[in-house]
Amino acid sequence: MFAQRLMWIVWPAFLVAGLIELVVFGMFDPEDMHWFGQQMPLSRQGVYTVSFFVFWALTIVSSSLTTLLSISPFEVNRCPVSVDQRPPNCTQGGKDSCC
């Protein structure tokens, strides 16, 4: 399940980061960009690479928050301990509740 959720996050984030890269650098040339008033120390390809990974990281955060918020209350509140391994004084009661 973890690998599936990871792909739900990383793959769409990769696609969106590529789309953002196309849009941003379709309008701006990295050679014209300045960092604190100075010319960028990276080559054009370096700016493309670094910005892609920044865009990818930001979209991974966005996709992670979406996945986190889509988890049902049952998944969040379920007890990780099976019914027969719970302590006898489990205060939550019920066979599917958490202790």
C-alpha positions as CSV (number, residue, x, y, z in Angstrom):
1,M,0.0,0.0,0.0
2,F,2.9,2.4,0.7
3,A,4.4,1.9,-2.7
4,Q,1.0,2.6,-4.3
5,R,0.5,5.8,-2.3
6,L,4.1,6.9,-3.1
7,M,3.3,6.5,-6.8
8,W,0.0,8.4,-6.3
9,I,2.2,11.3,-5.0
10,V,5.4,11.2,-7.1
11,W,4.1,10.4,-10.6
12,P,1.5,13.2,-10.9
13,A,4.0,15.6,-9.2
14,F,6.6,14.7,-11.9
15,L,4.1,15.4,-14.7
16,V,3.0,18.7,-13.2
17,A,6.6,19.8,-12.6
18,G,7.4,19.1,-16.2
19,L,4.4,21.2,-17.3
20,I,5.4,24.0,-15.0
21,E,8.9,23.9,-16.4
22,L,7.6,24.2,-19.9
23,V,5.3,27.2,-19.0
24,V,7.9,29.1,-16.9
25,F,10.8,28.7,-19.3
26,G,8.5,29.3,-22.3
27,M,8.1,32.8,-21.0
28,F,11.5,33.4,-19.3
29,D,15.0,32.8,-20.5
30,P,17.4,31.6,-17.8
31,E,20.2,33.9,-19.2
32,D,18.1,36.9,-18.4
33,M,17.4,36.0,-14.8
34,H,19.4,37.6,-11.9
35,W,19.9,36.3,-8.4
36,F,20.3,39.2,-5.9
37,G,21.3,41.6,-8.7
38,Q,24.0,39.2,-10.1
39,Q,24.0,37.0,-13.1
40,M,23.0,33.4,-12.3
41,P,26.1,31.4,-11.6
42,L,24.6,28.3,-13.4
43,S,24.4,27.5,-17.0
44,R,21.1,27.5,-18.8
45,Q,20.9,23.7,-18.5
46,G,21.8,24.0,-14.8
47,V,18.9,26.4,-14.2
48,Y,16.5,24.1,-16.0
49,T,17.7,21.2,-13.9
50,V,17.6,22.9,-10.5
51,S,14.2,24.6,-11.2
52,F,12.7,21.2,-12.3
53,F,13.7,19.6,-9.0
54,V,12.4,22.6,-7.1
55,F,9.1,22.4,-9.0
56,W,9.0,18.7,-8.4
57,A,9.6,19.0,-4.7
58,L,6.8,21.6,-4.4
59,T,4.3,19.5,-6.3
60,I,5.3,16.5,-4.2
61,V,4.4,18.5,-1.1
62,S,1.1,19.5,-2.7
63,S,0.3,15.9,-3.7
64,S,1.3,14.6,-0.2
65,L,-1.1,17.0,1.5
66,T,-3.9,15.9,-0.9
67,T,-3.2,12.2,-0.1
68,L,-3.0,12.9,3.6
69,L,-6.3,14.7,3.6
70,S,-8.0,12.0,1.5
71,I,-7.3,9.3,4.2
72,S,-10.6,8.2,5.7
73,P,-11.2,8.6,9.5
74,F,-11.4,4.8,9.7
75,E,-7.8,4.5,8.5
76,V,-6.6,7.2,10.9
77,N,-8.4,5.8,14.0
78,R,-8.1,2.1,13.5
79,C,-6.2,0.1,16.1
80,P,-2.9,-1.3,14.9
81,V,-3.2,-4.2,17.4
82,S,-5.4,-7.2,16.5
83,V,-8.4,-8.0,18.6
84,D,-6.9,-11.0,20.3
85,Q,-3.7,-9.2,21.2
86,R,-5.3,-6.2,22.9
87,P,-4.9,-5.8,26.7
88,P,-7.9,-6.9,28.7
89,N,-8.4,-3.3,30.1
90,C,-8.7,-1.7,26.6
91,T,-10.9,1.3,27.4
92,Q,-12.1,2.0,23.9
93,G,-14.5,-1.0,23.8
94,G,-15.9,-2.7,20.8
95,K,-14.1,-5.2,18.7
96,D,-13.0,-2.7,16.0
97,S,-12.1,0.2,18.2
98,C,-8.6,1.3,19.0
99,C,-7.0,0.7,22.4
